[in-house]
Amino acid sequence: MINNLQKIGLKTSLYAVNQMDSDEELAVRAAEKYHKRLTNFEEEIFKRRLTGYLIRRGFSYSTIKPIVIDMWEKTSLNSTENLNE
């Protein structure tokens, strides 16, 4: 009976892990929602505020750093495109 419970518990745990989003996916979603508020800021302020926001939500710096850089590149690229129009 214990063996059966372990099998059921293991299957349930594996299913739960498969359904969970990774930290990177969650951090990207949070960054995408928040970065809209920061579109008019300079690079240093943008990165500092977005990093602080994500850290306060419990993401590690190693997860945050590439996301913040990517968000800045997207934001600065959109700003450049809007100026050229």
C-alpha positions in Angstrom: 0.0 0.0 0.0 2.8 2.4 0.8 4.4 1.6 -2.5 1.1 2.5 -4.3 0.9 5.8 -2.4 4.4 6.7 -3.3 3.7 6.0 -7.0 0.5 8.2 -6.8 2.4 10.9 -4.9 5.2 10.8 -7.4 2.9 11.1 -10.4 1.0 13.9 -8.8 4.3 15.7 -8.0 5.6 15.3 -11.5 2.3 16.5 -12.9 2.4 19.6 -10.7 6.0 20.4 -11.7 5.0 20.1 -15.4 2.1 22.6 -14.9 4.2 25.2 -13.1 5.7 28.1 -15.0 9.5 28.6 -14.8 10.9 31.5 -12.9 12.0 33.0 -16.2 8.6 32.9 -17.7 7.0 34.4 -14.6 9.7 37.1 -14.5 9.2 38.0 -18.2 5.4 38.3 -17.7 5.9 40.6 -14.7 8.5 42.6 -16.6 6.3 43.0 -19.7 3.4 44.3 -17.5 5.6 46.8 -15.6 8.0 48.0 -18.4 5.1 50.0 -20.0 5.3 52.4 -17.1 9.0 53.0 -17.7 9.0 53.8 -21.5 9.9 57.4 -21.0 12.9 56.9 -18.7 16.6 56.9 -19.6 18.4 53.6 -19.6 19.9 53.7 -16.2 16.6 54.6 -14.4 14.7 52.1 -16.5 17.0 49.2 -15.6 17.2 50.2 -11.9 13.4 50.5 -11.5 12.6 47.3 -13.4 15.3 45.4 -11.6 14.0 46.6 -8.2 10.5 45.7 -9.2 11.4 42.2 -10.1 13.6 41.7 -7.1 10.8 42.8 -4.8 8.7 40.1 -6.3 11.2 37.4 -5.4 13.1 36.8 -8.6 16.9 36.2 -8.4 19.3 38.6 -10.0 20.6 35.9 -12.3 17.1 35.5 -13.6 16.4 39.2 -13.9 19.5 40.6 -15.5 19.0 39.2 -19.1 15.3 40.0 -19.0 16.0 43.7 -18.0 18.6 44.0 -20.8 16.1 42.5 -23.3 13.3 44.8 -22.2 15.5 47.8 -22.5 16.5 46.8 -26.0 12.9 46.4 -27.0 11.9 49.7 -25.4 14.8 51.6 -27.0 14.2 50.0 -30.3 10.5 51.1 -30.2 11.5 54.6 -29.2 13.9 54.8 -32.2 11.2 53.5 -34.6 8.7 56.1 -33.3 11.2 58.9 -33.8 11.8 57.8 -37.4 8.2 57.9 -38.4 
